[in-house]
Amino acid sequence: MKVVIVCGGKGTRMGQETEFRPKPLILIGGKPILWHIMKFYSSYGYNDFILCIGYKGDMIKQYFMEMYWRNNDFTLHIDGNSKIDYKTNENENWNITIIDTGLETMTGGRLKKVEKYIDEDEFMFTYGDGLSDINLRELVKYHRNKNRIATLTGVHPASSFGLMNVEDGIVRAFREKPILNDLVNGGYMIMNKKIFNYFPEKDCAFEEEPLVGLAKDGQLAVYEHHGFWKAIDTNKDVIFVNSMFSKGVMPWLTSN
């Protein structure tokens, strides 16, 4: 099953971090966010990727063309038949199709542009800026049991602010950034190719016409995930996840 990853946005909320490189190449523990996401899928046996690039997409192409020597020590033999011996335990068995889906294209338009590269009835779809320890085997099982066109992962986000418990105008307690009861789309979706029937001719955000249409027709399931999930939207998020990595806490790489 192919895994489609949207990684073409400008990441404007990251400030200087994305001025010189695309957000999926921001480093977590010395490796790009995108590498971490792909490594997670690979741990479940999903090794066939389609990357929808846009903003500074050449840098993503360059990273994968140079990934082995960038990420590993090696011995270079310079003679008539020069060769490189890599000193690594990382043997990525990945097939990576990189498609330029445009600089300004929205998420729905990016997915629509790679439709012809999806040759199976089902495929995975996610964004290039979110880490999770979702059980992909259970996600697939749930999707097939629900027998709907698409299943997204619903997560409970933490509040961006501390909340107050107030009674009769008096503060009784504070709750520091609690987990909210509401669900948001955490990415990590699985869907049938029939979803492309829900795309308009014009460019669109995936979260608008396609998902709204699916929901209206009762064709959108949600797999509720209560484990780790982190969207990397700001520099603060980058610092937080790197702090986790430095402590050896990497649920997105060690859960499977």
Residue pairs with C-beta under 8 A, 6 or more apart in sequence:
1 46
1 48
1 120
1 122
1 123
1 124
2 48
2 49
2 50
2 117
2 118
2 119
2 120
2 123
2 124
3 38
3 41
3 46
3 48
3 49
3 50
3 123
3 124
3 125
3 126
4 49
4 50
4 52
4 111
4 114
4 118
4 123
4 124
4 125
4 126
5 24
5 34
5 37
5 38
5 49
5 50
5 51
5 52
5 125
5 126
5 127
5 128
6 52
6 107
6 110
6 111
6 125
6 126
6 127
6 128
6 206
7 22
7 23
7 24
7 34
7 51
7 52
7 53
7 54
7 60
7 127
7 128
7 129
8 22
8 52
8 53
8 54
8 55
8 57
8 101
8 102
8 103
8 105
8 110
9 22
9 23
9 54
9 55
9 107
10 18
10 22
10 23
10 55
11 17
11 18
11 22
11 23
11 55
11 129
12 18
13 233
13 234
14 23
14 26
14 233
14 234
14 235
14 238
15 235
17 23
17 26
17 235
17 238
18 26
18 55
21 56
21 59
22 53
22 54
22 55
22 56
22 57
22 59
22 60
23 33
23 128
23 129
23 232
24 32
24 33
24 34
24 37
24 60
24 128
24 129
25 32
25 33
25 34
25 59
25 60
25 63
26 32
26 33
26 232
26 238
27 33
27 242
28 36
28 131
28 232
28 238
28 241
28 242
28 245
29 242
29 245
29 246
29 250
31 71
32 63
33 128
33 129
33 131
33 232
34 51
34 60
34 63
34 128
35 67
36 131
36 252
36 253
37 126
37 128
37 130
37 131
37 252
38 49
38 94
39 92
39 253
40 131
40 132
40 252
40 253
40 256
41 47
41 49
41 124
41 136
42 92
42 93
42 94
43 253
43 256
44 136
44 137
44 256
46 124
46 136
47 92
47 93
47 94
47 95
48 94
48 95
49 94
49 95
49 96
49 97
50 97
50 99
50 114
50 117
50 118
51 60
51 96
51 97
51 98
51 99
51 128
52 99
52 101
52 110
52 111
52 113
52 114
53 60
53 61
53 98
53 99
53 100
53 101
54 100
54 101
54 102
54 103
54 104
54 105
54 110
55 103
57 98
57 100
60 98
61 98
63 70
64 96
64 98
67 92
68 74
68 86
68 88
69 84
69 86
71 88
71 90
72 86
72 87
72 88
72 90
73 86
73 87
73 88
74 84
74 85
74 86
74 87
74 88
75 84
75 85
75 87
76 82
76 84
77 83
77 84
77 85
97 114
97 117
99 113
99 114
99 117
101 109
101 110
101 113
101 114
102 109
102 110
102 113
105 113
105 203
106 203
106 204
106 205
106 206
107 127
107 205
107 206
107 207
108 199
108 203
108 204
108 205
108 206
108 207
108 208
108 209
108 210
109 203
109 204
111 125
111 199
111 206
112 196
112 199
115 193
115 196
118 193
120 193
121 192
121 193
122 143
122 190
122 191
122 192
122 193
123 190
123 191
123 193
124 136
124 188
124 189
124 190
125 187
125 189
125 190
125 191
126 187
126 188
126 189
127 187
129 231
129 232
129 233
130 186
130 187
130 188
130 229
130 230
130 231
130 232
131 228
131 229
131 230
131 232
131 241
131 252
132 153
132 155
132 186
132 187
132 188
132 225
132 227
132 228
132 229
132 230
132 252
133 227
133 228
133 229
133 251
133 252
133 255
134 153
134 186
134 188
134 223
134 225
134 227
134 229
135 255
135 256
136 188
136 256
138 223
139 151
139 153
139 188
139 190
139 223
140 190
142 151
142 221
142 223
143 151
143 190
143 221
143 223
146 221
148 214
148 218
148 219
148 220
148 221
149 191
149 192
149 194
149 195
149 198
149 214
149 219
149 220
150 189
150 190
150 191
150 192
150 195
150 211
150 214
150 219
150 220
150 221
151 189
151 190
151 191
151 220
151 221
151 222
151 223
152 185
152 186
152 187
152 188
152 189
152 211
152 220
152 221
152 222
152 223
153 185
153 186
153 187
153 188
153 189
153 222
153 223
153 224
153 225
153 229
154 183
154 184
154 185
154 186
154 222
154 223
154 224
154 225
155 183
155 184
155 186
155 224
155 225
155 229
156 179
156 180
156 181
156 182
156 183
156 184
156 226
157 179
157 180
157 182
157 184
157 231
158 177
158 178
158 179
158 180
159 177
159 178
159 179
159 180
160 177
161 177
162 174
162 175
162 176
162 177
163 174
163 175
163 178
164 171
164 173
164 174
164 175
165 171
165 172
165 173
165 174
165 175
166 172
183 222
183 224
185 207
185 211
186 225
186 229
186 231
188 225
195 210
195 214
198 209
198 210
198 213
198 214
199 209
199 210
200 209
204 210
211 220
214 220
227 251
227 255
228 251
228 252
228 255
230 237
230 240
230 241
231 237
232 238
232 241
244 250
